[in-house]
Amino acid sequence: MELSAEQLALILARALPEARIRETRALPGGRYVLALADGTRLQMQLYASTAAAGAAAAALRQLRGEVDLPIPELRASDPEGATVGLPYLLLGNTPGEPLNQVLPQLDNDALYTVGRRLGTIVSRVHRLACTRYGPLDEGGAAATEREYVLARVECDAQRCGELGLLDRRTGSELTSWFTQHFQPVGKQAALVHGGLTPGCILVRRGESDSASGRGAWRVGGILGWEYALGWCPAWEHATWLDAIDDPRYFSLRVGYGNGYDEQSNRAYEQVREHVLVPYRILLMLQRMQAAYATGDLNECGRRRGILRGLMRVLEG
């Protein structure tokens, strides 16, 4: 997915007719930086599907009031791709570099600090309520979490069975456990990012201090809102902790858990392993399908092993 200078100019003209592009720079992942003649900098994000662009736009609209959080400002959107043939969002500039790209520059203290700040930010996002569970456009969404989760586990277990990733007995045991035992505590769907990874967390250095001559690392922005949906904090924790399941991110994990938990006294929202088990099972079903789609059979087997271990936890 690449856009020409003419296509970028057309996108800008639709959103800001008086503005003029001075310079453009393409970034990985379908992202572009637009430097305007008046000194303003904007970013443009392409999406692989209408649904992804629509989810990101809906989430950022809901977040518009959180002006003190490092969330991109939505300037314009075309989820249908009518302007240049591809779905896109035009966003305010979000400073920083993806965390995974600058990871070697952050020591453990810096990672812990970034993690604490991220936990605080995510907890604020979760304070925004959604009317239903599931897609933000409410297509296929459910009125209760139990209804939503049971539909997901049935669909994913069936699909994994069709692909040969789960035997019939295991799939039946999974759906049976959720049907009999899954009783969520929360009563209100929260806005959930749903796809946090080190690649969508932008970090940057602050102003230099006199002692070290270098500024502290801080969160500059959070991208990746195409995975946003209405669900519960436990799903966010499960997906994020899975994405940073690498010893190099240990201090980041600890900081995130501490930062998040300090913002909530509700145990079912906090980062607690026993609370996350059902959601990690749902995630393993999803990850197995994703690995199969890329032909990574070793990853399929690894995820299946984790799934079996989680099922033993449920049985205990």
HELIX and SHEET records of a PDB file:
HELIX    1   1 ALA A    5  ALA A   15  1                                  11    
HELIX    2   2 THR A   50  GLN A   62  1                                  13    
HELIX    3   3 LEU A   99  VAL A  102  1                                   4    
HELIX    4   4 LEU A  103  GLN A  105  5                                   3    
HELIX    5   5 ASN A  108  VAL A  125  1                                  18    
HELIX    6   6 GLU A  145  GLU A  162  1                                  18    
HELIX    7   7 ARG A  168  HIS A  181  1                                  14    
HELIX    8   8 PRO A  198  CYS A  200  5                                   3    
HELIX    9   9 TRP A  225  TYR A  227  5                                   3    
HELIX   10  10 PRO A  233  ALA A  243  1                                  11    
HELIX   11  11 PRO A  247  TYR A  249  5                                   3    
HELIX   12  12 PHE A  250  ASP A  261  1                                  12    
HELIX   13  13 GLU A  273  ALA A  293  1                                  21    
HELIX   14  14 LEU A  297  GLU A  315  1                                  19    
SHEET    1   A 5 ILE A  21  LEU A  27  0                                        
SHEET    2   A 5 ARG A  31  LEU A  36 -1                                        
SHEET    3   A 5 ARG A  41  LEU A  46 -1                                        
SHEET    4   A 5 TYR A  88  GLY A  92 -1                                        
SHEET    5   A 5 LEU A  74  ASP A  78 -1                                        
SHEET    1   B 3 GLU A  97  PRO A  98  0                                        
SHEET    2   B 3 ILE A 201  ARG A 205 -1                                        
SHEET    3   B 3 TRP A 217  ILE A 222 -1                                        
SHEET    1   C 3 ALA A 129  CYS A 130  0                                        
SHEET    2   C 3 ALA A 189  VAL A 192 -1                                        
SHEET    3   C 3 LEU A 229  TRP A 231 -1                                        
END                                                                             
